[in-house]
Amino acid sequence: MENVSASALAYLGDSVAELLVREMLVRKGVSNAGKLNEMALGYVRAAEQSRALKRLAPVLTDEETTVCRRGKNISHHSMPRNASQKEYREATAFEALFGFLYLCGRNDRIRELFSIAFPEDGQSAHEDRE
């Protein structure tokens, strides 16, 4: 996957992570679309994905760490208002990792890492405020 740009991996990984978050919330029994959207934001914001990447760091392979480094090094021309530059870069690394794993067909690894990134007994930063 070295021929695929890190920004393309992050673009794809954003969708992969979003799908997993939505699936997790629906499986938790949330059925109201407005509530689902509100809760999903707590997981897909840059700050939360940055924290998730930190939870993943100890279990990443060398190859996965390299993909994350590529994702962190993407030049960003715009930044979200609710995240620091560091958080945004780490969130991009998180997304690049999930895009990479998806393209490699490593669905079991995606689910394994997602469960570490967002443990069932834990809550996203958004849910903590409710």
Secondary structure, 3 states (H helix, E strand, C coil): CCCCCHHHHHHHHHHHHHHHHHHHHHHCCCCCHHHHHHHHHHHHCHHHHHHHHHHHHHHCCHHHHHHHHHHHCCCCCCCCCCCCHHHHHHHHHHHHHHHHHHHCCCHHHHHHHHHHHCCCCCCCHHHHHC
